Amino acid sequence: MRKSLLSLLLLLDVVDCVVEAATRPLSDEDVEPLASRLDAAVFAYLEAFKIAYGRDSMRHKHHELVHLAEQVLKDKRLLWCFTAERKHIVAKSVMQHNKCRRGFAFGAVARMLTAQISCLDEAPWLPRLDNPAHECPELGHSCRLSRGMKWMGIHVRHGNPVFVGRGHVTLVLLVACVAVGDRFGIMVHPCVQVGAAVYSSEWSVQDVVVRRDLVPTDVLNAAQNWRYASLDRLVVLH
């Protein structure tokens, strides 16, 4: 276990370098020292992994780590690969039954292109109301109303306490979600903060319902852990 633990700790050193390289812009002065640290961390991890598990347990992804520092030096940045991983899943699913080697390359391009075009019919990254969405002419022409919506990758629903903006400064209690054409908004009970602790805050829920139109820079975060302290008081964990 001691050898395995050392291998894990050295892997975390690699992760620290990767996170530092991928989450902030790198100046020309930062690139070479960071690449040097990353290169040393990778080789220390690979040596510890080989000692802990043996050379036969190494995979191609271990070899790919060797090229990370070189890529940082060349591009002056480090790119995340998770989008590519999602594409790999799509590629496997569309090509798993293709047994014709001669036509594999052409078939892969054609099927992948078709799969990506079909995704554009309902792009998952675009804001949208949950179904069912009902027409509500009282709020405006072509206005639709729903109990929930997806906004910038975050799903919110009726009854959710939702933080609007960065941090935990503005809280609302969601009543409904509104769409007018390609513009979206929320109907909410505003909340007033009445107390705060290190990991929680208490809010008074107002009776009035107001409409707030959303703009692309708005950030919504549904509170994950909360409870009613009384009929009009919410306690929310941060």
N, C-alpha and C positions, 0 to 999 in steps of 0.2 A: 504493500500500500504506500510505503514511503516513496518509492520510485514513481508510482502513478501520481501521487500528490505533487511531487516536484514537476512532473510533466505538465500537470494542470496549471500550476502556478506560473510556469514559464509561458504557457499558452496565453494566460491572462496578461502577461507583459506584452505579448504580440497584439492582443486586443486593445490594450491601452494606446499603443502607437497608432493602430488603425483608426480608432475613434478620434484621436487627436488630429490625424491627417484628413479625415473625412468630414469633420463637423465644423471646421473653420477655414477661412481663406489662408493660404500659405504665402508668405513673402519669400523673396529669393534667398534671404538670409536663413529662413526656417527650413528650407527644403533639404539641404545637404545634411545637417545634424539629425533631422528626423529620419531621413532615409538610412543613415548610418546606425541609429538606434534600432530601427525596424529590422535591418539586416542582421545585426547581432542578436536581437531577440528571437528572430525566426530560426537561426542556426542553433541557438542554445535550446530552443524548444524541440527541434527535430532530433537533436542528439539525445535529449532526455526521453523523448518518445521511443526512439530506437532501443534505448537501454531498458525502458519499462515494458515494452510490448513486443520488441523484436522487429527486425527489418521486414519480415514477411507481412506484418500488419500495416505497413505504410501503403498509402493509396496515392493516386495521381494528384489529389487535392493537396497533399503534403508537398509535392514537388512545386505546385503552383505558388505556394507561399514564398519560395525562393525568389520569385520574380517581382514581388510586391515593391521592394525597395527600388529596384530598377525602374519600375513604372512610375513611382513617385518622382524620381529624378527627371524622368523624361517628360512627364505631363504637368509637373508642379502641382499635382493634386492627386487625391485617391478617390476613385469612383465606387459607389455602392453597386452591388450586383443583384439585389433582390428582385428588381424588375426582370432581369434576364432569367432568374430562376423561375419566375412565373411563366415566362415564355417557354422554358424547357418543359414544364408540365403540359402546356398546350401542345407542343410539338410531339411529345410522347403519346398524347391522347389521339391526335389526328393521324399518326403514322403507325400505330401499333399493329394494325391489320394489313399493312402494305408489305407484301412478300416479294415483290418484283424488284430485284436489285438493279436491273438495267434502268428502270424508270424511277428509282427512288429519289434521286436529286430533284428531278422536275416535279415529281409528285409532292415532295416535301414543300417546295416553294409554293405550288398551287394551293395545296390544302391549308398551309399556314396563312396565306393571303386571304383565302376565303374565311377562315376562322376569325381573323382580325377584322375583316369588313363586317362580319355578322355582329361583332362586339359593339360596333358603332351604332347599331340600331337603338340600343339603350345603354349609352356609355355609363359605366358604374361610378365614374368620378364626378359626374354632373349632379347638381342638386335635383331632387325630385320628391314629390309627395308620396306618402304611402297610399296604397289602395285599401278601401275605396276612397276616392276624392269626390266631393259633392259640389255642384254648382252653387254659388252663393252670390246672387246679383245684388243683395243688400249691401255688400262691401265693395261693389264696383263691377264694371263690365268685364265679362269673361273671368270672374274671380272664382277660384276653387278652394275648398276647405277640406282639411284632413286632420286626423288625430295625430299623425306623425310625419316625419320627413327625414331625409338624409341630406346633410349640409356639410360640404367639404370633408367627406369621409366619416362624419360623426352622425349617429342616428339618435334622434330625440323623439319623445312621444308625450302625449297628454299626461299630465300628472308628474312629469320629471322636473325637479329643481335643476335649473340650467345656469351655469356661469357664462356670462357674455363678456368676451374680451379676454385678454391675458390675465393670469392670476386669479384671485378669488375676491375681486372687488365688487362686481355687480352680479346679483343673483335674481333670477325670475322664476316663477312657477308657471310652467307651460300649460296653456289651455288648448290651443289649436295651432295648426300651421296653415299658411295662406300662400297661394300662388296666383299672380295676375300676369298672364303671358309667361315671359321668362324671368320675371322678378318674384322674389320670395320674401315672406315675412312671417312673424309669429305673433299670436295673441297670448298675452301673459298677464299674470298678477305680479306687479312689482314687489320686491322684498326690500326691507330696510334692516340693516345689520344692527342688532341690539347687544351683542356680546361676541367676544372672540377669545380663543385659547390658542395654544401652540398648534394643535392638530385639528381644531374644529372651530366652527362659528355658529352663532344663533341668529335667526332672522325672523322678523315680523312680516307676515304675508298680508298685503293690502287687499281690500275687497274689490277695488276698481280693476277692470280689465282694459288693458291698452294694447294697441297694435304697434309693432316695431318692424319697420322695413329693413331687410338685411342687404348689405353690400358685400362684394367679394372679399373685403379685408376683415369682415366680422368673423370672430372665432366663437363657436359654441362648444361647451363641454358639459355634458350631463353629469351631475353629481352621482358617484357610484354608491356611496354609503350615507344614508340620511334617515331621519325619523321625525315624526311630529311630537314635539314636547307638549303641545296643547293644540286647540283647534286652529289657531292662527300663528303658531310658532314652529319653525323648522330648525333642527340641529343638523348641520352638515359636516361630515369629516372631510378633510383636505387630503 
